[in-house]
């Protein structure tokens, strides 16, 4: 019977296991205890080191831009996150959601509500593009700034996106190339559509050409070509032809006006100082 033949082999297998165990014990007994302790410590340290690397690379959440270190930017690391708000035409707030557990069917982690998000989001600046400037600090917004903002919100707000982190700008924002994943296509095949390129195609941005510009694997020529296509096909803000003023020109103009106003204020103070009688200056001290 087949079970009898199998049962005949069991004593032999036990004997083989016992013999191997005896040989292992005999070998270990010949080694110095210090070497055994050192080996155990080495194995334990290696396991701890590997665990720390895995945690830092795949499991640790990056709370905000201050936690984005130079080595992360040097590797141009990809991160996944949830866009909690779009406050301007070419940047947004990202809540980093590493590993898994953030979406169904395995959802057991939650993005906090807005009032609990202070200091917990990364300020992302879209790389390679410049969108019409919205109204700030009493300055009027550029034409089409509202439409550009609505377009960006429709693409990323309250959605999970992948961002390739590139560098940190002078305002502490993280310049990145955000991608919206495609439905039913695994992200290890493609991260999805690049938001910067899509915004150029839609005609709601121009190519950013100032210092520190980043264009990813596509390069500046691709960005410029997409802008030219949008202009020719009258997409978005190109509907009525060329722009009266680009976002970069708008910022330079207002920067110059601020300098002039500051100089005027200083001149007025100096004139007032000179016109004040000496005895009044003495009494005011």
Backbone as a ProteinNet text record, in pm:
[ID]
protein_1_A
[PRIMARY]
XXXXXXXXXXXXXXXXXXXXXXXXXXXXXXXXXXXXXXXXXXXXXXXXXXXXXXXXXXXXXXXXXXXXXXXXXXXXXXXXXXXXXXXXXXXXXXXXXXXXXXXXXXXXXXXXXXXXXXXXXXXXXXXXXXXXXXXXXXXXXXXXXXXXXXXXXXXXXXXXXXXXXXXXXXXXXXXXXXXXXXXXXXXXXXXXXXXXXXXXXXXXXXXXXXXXXXXXXXXXXXXXXXXXXXXXXXXXXXXXXXXXXXXXXXXXXXXXXXXXXXXXXXXXXXXXXXXXXXXXXXXXX
[TERTIARY]
84.1	0	87.8	37.4	119.5	150.2	52.9	80	181.1	189.3	289.9	429	440.8	570.7	617.1	523.4	557.7	598.3	526.1	555.6	690.2	737	867.9	980.3	954.6	1058.9	1068.5	962.5	962.3	1075.6	1104.6	1217.6	1350	1366	1489.7	1503.4	1391.1	1394.5	1426.6	1366	1395	1541.8	1593.3	1733.7	1825.9	1791.4	1871.6	1869.8	1751.9	1739.8	1820.5	1810.6	1884.5	2034.7	2078.9	2221.2	2272.4	2194.4	2233.6	2237.9	2139.6	2137.3	2257.7	2291.8	2407.1	2536.2	2549.1	2668.4	2677.5	2563.1	2561.6	2602.2	2545.9	2582.2	2730.8	2782.7	2924.9	3011.9	2970.1	3046.8	3044.7	2926.6	2914.6	2992.7	2999.8	3070.7	3220.5	3271.8	3415.6	3450.5	3349	3373.9	3385.1	3468.8	3480.4	3349.7	3309.7	3185.8	3184.9	3303.3	3309.8	3272.8	3314.6	3281.3	3131.9	3070.8	2926.2	2849.3	2895.3	2829.6	2844.3	2966.3	2990	2903.7	2890.1	2806.9	2661.3	2613.5	2474.5	2451.4	2549.3	2536.5	2539	2624.9	2634.3	2503.4	2447.4	2320.1	2209.5	2206.9	2104.4	2117.9	2242.6	2265.9	2227.5	2260.5	2226.2	2075.5	2004.7	1858.8	1799.9	1857.4	1810.1	1835	1954.5	1988.9	1896.5	1872.1	1781.7	1641.5	1597.5	1465.6	1455.3	1562.6	1562.6	1557.3	1632.3	1632.5	1494.8	1434.1	1301	1198.8	1207.3	1113.2	1129.7	1255.3	1279.5	1238.8	1262.1	1237.4	1091.1	1022	887.7	776.6	807.6	701.7	691.4	801.9	799.2	727.8	639.4	567.8	649.1	653.1	720.8	616.1	624.8	518.4	509.7	624.4	622.5	755.7	769.4	887.4	1017.4	1011.3	1133.2	1195.2	1114.8	1162.6	1214	1204.7	1257.8	1406.4	1490	1634	1703.6	1825.8	1898.4	1917.3	1934.9	1954.1	1827.4	1711.2	1583.7	1572.9	1611.3	1605.5	1711.6	1828.4	1935.1	1893.7	1815.7	1768.1	1645	1589.9	1465.1	1358.8	1337.8	1250.6	1104.4	1033.8	889.5	817.9	712.8	626.8	481	396.9	252.6	185.1	82.5	13.7	-124.9	-195.9	-333.1	-332.6	-388	-390.5	-504.5	-468.7	-569.7	-625.8	-545.2	-594.8	-508.1	-571.1	-500.4	-519.6	-415.2	-428.9	-384.4	-310.6	-261	-260.8	-227.4	-243.7	-136.2	-24.3	79.6	141.3	64.6	112.3	-4.9	23.2	-82.2	-21.5	-108.1	-66.6	-87.2	17.7	15.5	35.3	-55.9	-40	22.7	145.6	219.7	152.9	125.7	60.1	145.9	249.6	339.2	276.1	337.4	296.2	150.3	75	-62.6	-155.3	-287.1	-384.9	-461.5	-441.4	-506.8	-630.3	-645.9	-758.5	-823.1	-946.9	-1018.5	-959.6	-962.1	-1032.8	-952.1	-831	-746.7	-730	-838.5	-829.4	-841.4	-730.5	-734.4	-658.8	-615.6	-550.5	-626.8	-630.4	-710.6	-628.8	-659.2	-602.5	-678.9	-610.5	-680.2	-768.8	-866.4	-950.2	-867.7	-916.2	-836	-783	-861.8	-816.9	-700.7	-677.5	-567	-446.4	-444.3	-338.6	-223.8	-229.6	-123.8	11.2	107.7	240.8	250.5	144.3	140.8	131.5	151.7	145.3	270.9	302.1	416.4	365.5	428.4	389.8	459.6	383.2	437.2	423.8	533.2	533.6	554.4	462.6	473.9	600.7	678.7	804.6	780	862.3	866.3	762.4	667.8	561.8	539.8	473.9	436.3	293.2	203.4	62.2	29.8	-79.7	-117.9	-127.7	-76.4	-71.9	-209.1	-247.2	-372.3	-349	-457.2	-446	-380.6	-277.9	-206.3	-165.2	-174.6	-121	-169.2	-295.3	-351.3	-324.2	-248.9	-221.7	-331.4	-372.6	-476.2	-420.5	-506.5	-464.5	-452.8	-380.8	-368.8	-494.8	-520.2	-630.8	-612.1	-721.3	-725.2	-672	-638.6	-587.2	-694.6	-819	-927.5	-950.6	-946.5	-967.3	-853	-729.6	-614.7	-626.5	-672.7	-690.6	-796.9	-907.5	-1014.2	-967.2	-887.8	-837	-750	-658	-568.5	-646.5	-746.4	-828.9	-899.3	-949.6	-1022.2	-931.3	-801.7	-707.9	-656.4	-632.2	-561	-629.9	-715.4	-769.3	-851	-826.2	-893.7	-867.2	-747.5	-708.2	-569.7	-542.1	-408.1	-323.2	-202.5	-110.7	28.4	110.8	251.4	335.8	434.6	520.4	666.9	737.3	882.4	944.1	1006.7	1061.9	1194.7	1208.6	1324.9	1417.4	1361.7	1445.8	1357.4	1422.4	1351.2	1377.4	1269.9	1290	1314.9	1328.6	1365	1255.5	1135.4	1024.7	1000.5	1085.6	1069.9	974.2	921.9	833.2	916.4	855.9	923.6	881.6	976.7	950.1	941.7	832.8	809.7	734.9	740.5	664.8	550.3	430.3	316.8	257.6	212.7	148.3	16.1	-87.1	-216.9	-223.3	-234.9	-234.4	-353.2	-329	-435.7	-513.8	-643.5	-728.4	-694.7	-692.8	-676.5	-537.8	-443.4	-306.9	-214.1	-142.3	-53.5	50.5	81.4	175.6	318.9	347	483	504.1	394.9	405.1	417.8	331.7	337.1	278	336.9	286.4	166.5	135.7	20.6	59	-35.5	-16.3	58.1	156.9	231.4	146	114.8	25.7	85.9	216.5	280.6	260.8	282.9	266	120.3	29.5	-113.1	-161.9	-106.5	-147.4	-98.9	19.4	67.7	-21	-56.1	-141.3	-276	-330.6	-462.5	-457.2	-336.7	-323.6	-339.5	-316.8	-333.1	-200.3	-90.1	41.5	140.5	252.8	364.2	485.2	585.5	707.7	785.2	825.2	904.6	1049.7	1108	1243	1339.1	1299.3	1387.7	1490.6	1574.8	1679.5	1618.4	1684.4	1638.7	1527.5	1499.4	1391.8	1423.5	1320.9	1335	1231	1275.5	1185.3	1179.2	1241	1235.5	1300.9	1254.1	1314.3	1276.5	1179.5	1133.9	1224.8	1277.4	1361.9	1281.7	1350.7	1286.3	1220.9	1282.4	1228.7	1087.6	1062.5	928.6	827.1	864.1	774.9	742.3	844.1	822.7	736.7	757.7	679.7	531.9	502	362.6	298.9	375.2	323	291.1	379.4	357.5	232.4	212.4	92.6	-33.9	-31	-147.6	-176.6	-71	-88.5	-153	-101.5	-151.5	-296.6	-332.3	-469.5	-563.4	-512.7	-593.8	-658	-576.7	-625	-617.5	-713.7	-708.5	-690.1	-583.6	-561.3	-511.1	-483.5	-442.1	-561.6	-680.7	-802.1	-806.8	-761	-767	-629.7	-537.9	-405.8	-299.6	-195	-80.5	-119.7	-39.6	-64.1	-7.1	-78	-27	93.6	94.8	202	212.4	330.5	350.3	357.5	340.8	353.8	488.6	596.8	729.6	737.1	681	681.1	596.2	483.9	396.1	471.7	544.7	618.1	731.7	801	908.7	853.8	740.3	680.9	643.1	577.8	535.6	653.9	759	879.5	943.1	945.6	1001.4	918	785.2	696.4	716.7	740.1	762.7	890.6	994.3	1121.4	1103.2	1030.7	1007.2	929.1	823.8	743.5	827.5	915.6	1002.5	1098	1153.1	1244.8	1172.7	1047.1	968.5	943.3	912.3	887.5	1011	1127.5	1253.1	1283.6	1260.1	1286	1195.4	1069.1	974.4	1015.8	1063.7	1108.3	1231.1	1324.1	1443.9	1407.7	1312.2	1270.3	1205.4	1124.8	1059.9	1162.9	1263.4	1370	1445.9	1473.7	1549.3	1468.3	1335.2	1251.3	1215.5	1244.2	1211.4	1312.9	1267.3	1360.5	1448.2	1568.1	1664.1	1613	1538.3	1491.1	1383.7	1303.1	1200.9	1266.5	1374.3	1447.3	1503.5	1551.4	1610.1	1505.7	1385.1	1278.6	1222.9	1231.1	1173.9	1264.3	1388	1481.9	1451.4
-120	0	125.3	231.8	352.3	418	405.6	470.5	393.3	262.4	183.1	214.9	230.1	263.8	400.2	496.5	628.9	621.7	537.4	527.8	462.9	378	314.7	417.4	526.5	626.6	726.5	735.5	835.8	817.6	696.6	679.2	720.9	692.6	730.8	883	951.8	1097.5	1158.2	1099.8	1149.1	1129.1	1015.5	985.3	1083.1	1118.8	1213.2	1351	1394.4	1524.8	1527.8	1419.4	1412	1414.9	1345	1341.9	1480.1	1549.5	1683.6	1780.6	1768.7	1855.6	1828.9	1700.9	1664.3	1721	1712.8	1765.5	1917.5	1984.6	2130.1	2169.5	2097.7	2125.7	2103.5	1995.7	1965.1	2073.7	2123.4	2229.8	2358.3	2394.7	2517.4	2509	2388.8	2373.2	2395.2	2383.1	2403.9	2550.8	2634.7	2777.4	2851.5	2954.5	3033.3	3106.4	3114.9	3186.1	3331	3395.5	3535.5	3549.1	3449.4	3453.1	3434.5	3346.1	3324.5	3451.5	3517.3	3641.2	3748.4	3759.5	3858.5	3831.7	3704.3	3668.4	3705.9	3676.9	3709.9	3860.5	3937	4082.7	4137.1	4078.1	4122.5	4098.6	3978.2	3945.8	4038.5	4060.4	4148.2	4291.1	4341	4477.4	4493.1	4391.3	4396	4400	4317	4315.1	4449.9	4508.6	4639.9	4746.9	4742.4	4840.1	4828.5	4705.3	4683.7	4733.6	4703.4	4749.5	4900.7	4968.1	5114.6	5173.7	5113.6	5162.1	5144.8	5027	5000.2	5098	5120.6	5213.6	5354.3	5400	5536.1	5553	5450.4	5461.8	5441.9	5349.7	5312.5	5340.1	5349.4	5354.3	5488	5560.9	5684.4	5795.6	5866.7	5977.4	6105.3	6181.2	6311.3	6416.7	6479.2	6571	6698	6760.5	6887	6907.4	7021.7	7046.7	7051.4	7086.6	7091.5	6953.3	6849.1	6712.1	6653	6728.5	6681.5	6715.5	6615.5	6635.5	6640.9	6695.2	6703.6	6569.6	6460.7	6329.9	6283.8	6320.4	6286.9	6358.9	6485.4	6563.4	6516.9	6478.2	6431.7	6304.6	6219.2	6094.4	6118.5	6241.8	6272.9	6167.4	6152.1	6047.3	6070.6	5961.8	5964.6	5943.6	6021.5	5998.6	6003	5936.5	5938.2	6020	6096.1	6175.1	6217.3	6278.4	6324.7	6477.1	6535.6	6681.6	6736.6	6806.1	6857.1	6992.6	7071.6	7202.2	7254.5	7337.6	7407.2	7555.8	7620.5	7760.2	7859.5	7813.1	7902.8	7828.4	7900.4	7843.2	7743.8	7740.7	7644	7576.3	7567.3	7493.1	7442.4	7345.4	7286.4	7224.3	7180.2	7115.9	6965	6889.3	6743.8	6678.2	6587.4	6506.9	6374.2	6350.6	6230	6104.5	6007.2	5882.4	5763.8	5729.8	5620.8	5483.4	5382.8	5241.9	5223.8	5149.1	5116.2	5143.9	5121.8	5141.6	5271.4	5345.9	5475.9	5470.1	5360.1	5348.8	5211.7	5206.2	5079.9	4988	4854.3	4779.4	4759	4815.4	4796.7	4927.5	5002.1	5133.3	5121.8	5148.9	5154.2	5277.9	5366.1	5491.5	5606.1	5721	5832.5	5961.6	6042.6	6177	6265.5	6340.3	6423.9	6529.3	6575.8	6684.4	6813.5	6913.4	7032.3	7102.3	7112.5	7187.7	7119.9	6991.1	6918	6902.1	6976.5	6959.6	7059.4	7148.2	7247.9	7180.1	7212.4	7154.4	7010.9	6959.7	6819	6799.8	6905.6	6893	6951.4	6902.6	6951.1	7051.2	7168.9	7271.2	7239.4	7195.2	7152.3	7264.4	7293.4	7388.6	7309.2	7324	7251.2	7292.1	7194.6	7221.5	7253.8	7342.7	7366.1	7459.4	7507.2	7592.7	7715.3	7814.4	7936.7	7969.3	7977.9	8004.8	8151	8204.4	8343.7	8371.4	8486	8521.9	8565.6	8510.5	8551.3	8680.7	8741.9	8865.2	8836.4	8914.7	8898.2	9034.5	9051.1	9169.5	9300.5	9303.5	9424	9441.3	9350.3	9358.1	9286.2	9339.4	9271.1	9144.1	9046.9	8923.8	8941.1	8849.1	8852	8796.3	8833.7	8770.6	8618.6	8546.2	8399.7	8329.5	8406.2	8340.4	8253.6	8299.5	8221.3	8091.1	8097.7	7976.6	7877.2	7928.5	7840.5	7769.2	7842	7782	7672.9	7699.6	7600.1	7475.3	7494.8	7379.5	7292.5	7355.2	7277.6	7204.9	7272.6	7207.1	7084.3	7096.7	6984	6863.9	6888.6	6780.9	6709.5	6784.9	6723.3	6735.1	6832.3	6854	6734.6	6693.9	6579	6448.9	6437.9	6316.6	6271.6	6141.9	6089.5	6112.5	6164	6187.9	6136.9	6118.3	6083.1	6204	6235.9	6351.5	6310.2	6350.5	6333.5	6462	6452.3	6569.6	6607.2	6735.1	6778.1	6870.8	6976.3	7068.4	7153.8	7233.9	7326	7468.7	7549	7684.9	7784	7912.2	8013.9	8039.7	7992.2	8010	7886	7785.2	7662.9	7562.7	7594.4	7499.8	7390.9	7274.4	7164.7	7163	7190.5	7186.5	7039.8	7003	6862	6847.1	6725.7	6689.6	6598.1	6653.1	6572	6491.1	6370.8	6283.4	6232.2	6233.1	6176.6	6034.7	5932.3	5794.1	5763.4	5675.8	5632.9	5519.9	5518.5	5413.8	5278.5	5178.3	5038	5006.4	5100.8	5072.6	5082.1	4974.8	4976.1	5087.3	5148.1	5260.3	5215.9	5084.7	5040.6	5035.5	5041.9	5051	5197.4	5281.9	5425.9	5501.7	5616.3	5699.5	5783.1	5781.7	5856.2	5982.2	6074.7	6198.6	6302.9	6367.1	6474.1	6600.9	6652.4	6768	6891.6	6910.5	7027	7026.6	6911	6900.8	6918.6	6859.2	6869.9	7014.2	7089.3	7229.2	7313.1	7281.3	7348.4	7316.3	7188	7145.9	7216.1	7231.4	7293.7	7445	7500.9	7644.4	7731.3	7673.3	7751.9	7782.6	7764.7	7795.7	7819	7880.6	7896.3	7823.9	7804.5	7738.3	7830.3	7775.8	7851.4	7851.8	7970.2	7979.9	8058.2	8083.6	8156.6	8061.7	8118.1	8039.2	7923.2	7808.8	7691.4	7613.9	7642.4	7571.1	7422	7339	7192.9	7138.8	7048.7	6995.2	6842.2	6778.2	6632.7	6565.3	6445	6366.8	6420.4	6511.6	6561.8	6671.2	6755.9	6865.5	6988.8	7100.9	7229.2	7231.2	7167.5	7171.2	7113.5	7005.5	6945.7	7042.1	7106.8	7203.7	7318.3	7371.6	7482.5	7439.6	7315.9	7267.2	7255.8	7207.8	7196.4	7334	7430.6	7566.9	7622.9	7599	7647.6	7585.3	7455.2	7386.8	7447.7	7477	7537.3	7676	7753.1	7886.1	7876.1	7785.6	7772.7	7726.5	7638.5	7586.1	7668.8	7782.7	7877	7809.3	7734	7667.1	7760.3	7747.5	7819.3	7968.6	8020	8165	8218.5	8129.1	8171.8	8190.8	8182.9	8188.7	8313.5	8425.8	8552	8594.5	8502.2	8535	8547.3	8622.4	8635.8	8704.2	8678.1	8737.9	8878.7	8965.1	9101.5	9102	9007.6	9002.4	8860.4	8803	8669	8678.2	8566.5	8569.6	8624.8	8589.6	8640	8791.8	8843.5	8988.4	9060.4	8998.3	9054.5	9067.4	8962.2	8964.1	9066.4	9076.1	9175.4	9317.8	9340.8	9475.8	9516.2	9425.7	9459.5	9468.6	9390.6	9402.3	9539.2	9587.9	9720.7	9830.1	9814.7	9914.2	9919.9	9803.2	9799.5	9873.1	9855.5	9924.8	10075.7	10118.2	10261.9	10322.3	10251.8	10300.9	10310.6	10212.1	10214.2	10332.4	10359.3	10472.8	10605.1	10613.4	10735.4	10758.8	10649.4	10661.8	10709.1	10656.3	10697.9	10844.1	10888.1	11027.7	11122.9	11082.7	11167.9	11181.3	11072.8	11077.7	11167.6	11157.9	11241.3	11389.3	11418.1	11557.6	11613.3	11531.9	11574.9	11600.4	11513.9	11529.8	11660.4	11693.2	11814.6	11941.2	11933.6	12053	12079.5	11985.8	12003.6	12096.8	12202.8	12296.7	12225.4	12281.2	12215.2	12208.1	12315.6	12316.5	12211.4	12179.2	12074.9	11936.9	11919.6	11793	11771.7	11885	11876.1	11838.2	11896.8	11867.9	11726.6	11673.2	11540.6	11428.4	11460.8	11358.2	11318.7
0	0	0	-63	-76.3	57.7	154.7	282.9	365.5	336.5	407.2	355.6	223.3	167.5	219.2	227.9	279.6	425.2	504.2	645.7	670.2	579.6	594.6	582.3	505.7	484.2	599.1	680.9	786.7	887.3	935.6	1028.1	964.9	834.5	766.6	761.3	734.2	727.5	864.2	969.3	1103.8	1137.8	1098.6	1125.6	1053.5	929.4	852.7	916.8	960.9	1026.4	1155.3	1232.8	1358.7	1334.6	1230.5	1199.6	1157.8	1073.9	1031.6	1148.9	1237.3	1354.2	1444.1	1459.6	1542	1482.3	1348.9	1282.7	1296.4	1287.2	1303.4	1444.6	1543.9	1683	1706.2	1646.8	1663.8	1601.8	1485.2	1418.5	1499.8	1549.7	1628.3	1758.6	1814.9	1942.1	1927.5	1804.9	1782.3	1763.7	1741.5	1719.8	1852.3	1859	1981.9	2011.3	2136.8	2171.9	2123.2	2127	2082.5	1935.5	1853.6	1711.7	1690.1	1769.3	1758.5	1796	1903.4	1946.2	1838.8	1782	1677.3	1554.8	1518	1402.6	1427.3	1549	1582.4	1578.2	1631.9	1629.8	1487.5	1402.5	1263.2	1189.8	1208.6	1143.5	1193.2	1326	1382	1333.3	1326.8	1279.9	1133.7	1053.5	911	892.3	970	959.9	1000.8	1107.1	1152.2	1046.7	985.1	882	761.7	718	604.8	638.6	760.6	802.9	804.7	850.1	854	713.8	621.3	482.9	419.8	440.8	385.5	443.1	575.3	638.4	581.8	573	525.5	379.9	299.2	155	119.2	188.3	143.7	244.9	373.5	474	546.9	560.2	637.9	561.6	629.9	567.9	578.6	468.9	468.2	504.1	621.8	664.5	580.6	552.3	478.3	407	340.6	259.4	337.4	466.2	546.5	564.7	547.2	563.3	431.9	324.7	196	192.7	211.8	226.2	90.2	85.2	-42.4	-111.9	-35	-99.3	-169.9	-114.5	-179.4	-313.4	-315.4	-439.1	-538.7	-488.4	-578	-651.6	-583.6	-646.6	-732.6	-725.5	-795.9	-763	-635.6	-583.9	-621	-644.2	-666.8	-534.4	-510.5	-395.2	-440.2	-363	-390	-280.8	-319.5	-219.8	-264.2	-170.6	-193.7	-195.6	-300.6	-314.2	-228.9	-122.4	-29.3	-71.6	-145.3	-190.6	-304.3	-387.8	-496.4	-470.7	-421.5	-382.4	-486.1	-586.7	-690.3	-823	-929.9	-1063.5	-1104	-1031.8	-1066.9	-944.5	-836.2	-718.7	-636.6	-551.1	-467.8	-342.6	-252.9	-128.2	-139.1	-102	-115	21.4	56.6	178.5	137.8	179.1	139.6	196.8	110.2	151.5	108.9	186.7	147.4	166.9	103.2	117.4	77.6	157.4	120.4	238.1	215.2	320.9	311.2	202.6	186.9	98.1	23.1	-70.3	-59.4	-99.6	-100.3	-206.9	-183.7	-79.1	48.5	57.9	176.3	252.5	266.2	329.6	481	550.8	696.5	748.2	656.1	692.7	626.1	692.6	641.3	634	533.7	524.1	622.5	709.6	808.1	742.2	817.1	768.4	764.9	693.6	662.9	786.9	892.8	1010.6	1082.2	1053.1	1115.6	1023	912.9	813.2	828.1	926.6	941.2	963.7	878.6	890	843.1	780.5	740.5	589.6	512	366.1	302.3	183.3	106.3	2.8	-0.9	-98.7	-230.5	-329	-458.1	-561.1	-630.2	-743.1	-871.6	-968.1	-1094.3	-1168.4	-1209	-1278.8	-1425.6	-1480	-1623.9	-1680.9	-1599.1	-1653.4	-1565.9	-1622.2	-1551.7	-1592.2	-1495	-1523.5	-1494.1	-1549.9	-1523.7	-1373.9	-1333.2	-1192	-1141.2	-1025.9	-961.7	-883.5	-837.1	-759.4	-624.6	-590.8	-464	-410.6	-277.7	-210.4	-274.2	-311.5	-370.8	-518.3	-577.2	-720.9	-797.8	-910.9	-990.3	-1053.8	-1072.6	-1137.5	-1287.9	-1349.6	-1495.6	-1560.7	-1685.7	-1758.2	-1762	-1751.9	-1759.6	-1634	-1528.5	-1408	-1342.1	-1343.3	-1282.8	-1358.7	-1492.1	-1573.2	-1554.3	-1543.4	-1521.2	-1387	-1285.8	-1153.6	-1156.9	-1222.3	-1231.5	-1306.4	-1409.9	-1485.4	-1395.7	-1322	-1235.8	-1126.9	-1069.4	-967.7	-1023.9	-1145.9	-1206.6	-1231.6	-1243.9	-1273.7	-1149.1	-1040.1	-927.5	-791.7	-771.1	-636.5	-589.1	-462.7	-400.8	-476.5	-532.7	-604.7	-558.9	-579.6	-555.5	-679.9	-659.6	-771	-732.7	-833.2	-813.2	-850.6	-766.6	-791.7	-791.4	-895.9	-897	-843.5	-726.2	-660	-724.6	-760.1	-838.6	-759.8	-701.6	-624.7	-533.7	-449.7	-360.8	-409	-423	-473.4	-359.5	-394.2	-295.7	-193.5	-219.3	-125.4	-38.9	-52.5	25.2	-36.3	-155.5	-223.8	-291	-307.1	-374.1	-520.4	-608.3	-752.2	-793.6	-859.4	-890.6	-1022.4	-1074.7	-1195.1	-1152.1	-1130.9	-1086.1	-1201.9	-1170.5	-1268.9	-1212.2	-1295.1	-1257.1	-1312.3	-1225	-1274.2	-1364.2	-1460.7	-1551	-1486.4	-1510.2	-1453.7	-1515.5	-1429.1	-1469.1	-1526.6	-1519.1	-1565.1	-1444.3	-1410.9	-1294	-1303.7	-1189.3	-1189.9	-1214.8	-1200.5	-1233.2	-1384.5	-1459.8	-1606.5	-1648.4	-1594.2	-1622.4	-1504.4	-1472.8	-1363.4	-1407.8	-1538	-1587.2	-1662.3	-1671.1	-1747.3	-1663.9	-1725.7	-1658.4	-1658.3	-1540.6	-1528.4	-1595.4	-1582.9	-1645.3	-1796.7	-1858.4	-2003.7	-2044.1	-1966.5	-1997.6	-1986.3	-1891.9	-1876.1	-1993.8	-2045	-2166.2	-2285.5	-2300.2	-2411.9	-2408.6	-2287.4	-2272.5	-2290.5	-2294.7	-2317.9	-2195.2	-2075.4	-1953.6	-1885.2	-1957.1	-1901.2	-2014.4	-1979.6	-2073.7	-2015.6	-2097.7	-2051.9	-1958.1	-1844.1	-1747.2	-1794.2	-1811.5	-1867.6	-1779.1	-1654	-1564.2	-1501.2	-1415.3	-1349.3	-1271	-1277.3	-1203.4	-1270.2	-1397	-1467.8	-1477.8	-1460	-1467	-1564.8	-1652.6	-1755	-1756	-1658.4	-1651.3	-1770.6	-1799.6	-1908.5	-2046.6	-2053.5	-2183.6	-2239.6	-2152.6	-2198	-2236.7	-2243.9	-2272.4	-2410.1	-2508.2	-2644.8	-2652.1	-2577.3	-2575.9	-2515.9	-2407	-2343.5	-2440	-2506.5	-2599.6	-2719	-2765.7	-2880	-2843.9	-2722.5	-2679.2	-2663.9	-2615.3	-2604.9	-2743.3	-2838.7	-2975.8	-3036.7	-3012.6	-3063.3	-3004.4	-2873.9	-2808.7	-2865.5	-2892	-2951.7	-3089.8	-3172.3	-3309.4	-3313.1	-3220.4	-3219.4	-3131.9	-3080	-3000.1	-2878.2	-2805.6	-2685.5	-2564.6	-2473.7	-2347.3	-2361.4	-2298.8	-2298	-2431.6	-2527	-2661	-2754.8	-2700.3	-2781.8	-2869.8	-2817	-2892.5	-2945.6	-2954.3	-3008.6	-2901.3	-2930	-2839.7	-2709.1	-2605.8	-2475.3	-2470.5	-2401.7	-2384.2	-2291	-2196.8	-2097.7	-2042.4	-2044.2	-1988.8	-1836.4	-1765.4	-1619.3	-1573	-1643.5	-1605.3	-1621.6	-1730.6	-1753.6	-1649.3	-1612.7	-1509.8	-1377.7	-1339.5	-1212.7	-1215.5	-1328.2	-1338.7	-1328.6	-1392.9	-1390.5	-1248.8	-1178.2	-1042.4	-947.2	-973.4	-891.1	-910.2	-1034.9	-1064.2	-999.3	-1005.1	-944.3	-793.2	-732.5	-587.7	-551.3	-633.7	-609.2	-622.1	-726.5	-749	-632.6	-587	-474.8	-348.3	-329.3	-211.9	-217.1	-336.1	-352.4	-330.8	-380.4	-360.1	-211.5	-140.7	2.5	77.3	39.5	104	75.6	-49.6	-87.5	-10.4	6.5	79.7	225.6	285.4	424.4	438.7	341	345.7	331.2	240.3	220.1	345.9	412.5	535.8	644.5	649.3	748.3	727.1	599.5	568	596.2	578.6	596.9	742.9	830.8	972.5	1038.2	1107.9	1173.6	1276	1297.3	1386.6	1529.1	1574.1	1712.3	1736.6	1627.7	1642.3	1650.2	1570.8	1577.9	1717.9	1779.2	1911.9	2015.8	2004.2	2099.7	2084.8	1961.7	1937.8	1986	2025.9	2072.6	2216.3
[MASK]
+++++++++++++++++++++++++++++++++++++++++++++++++++++++++++++++++++++++++++++++++++++++++++++++++++++++++++++++++++++++++++++++++++++++++++++++++++++++++++++++++++++++++++++++++++++++++++++++++++++++++++++++++++++++++++++++++++++++++++++++++++++++++++++++++++++++++++++++++++++++++++++

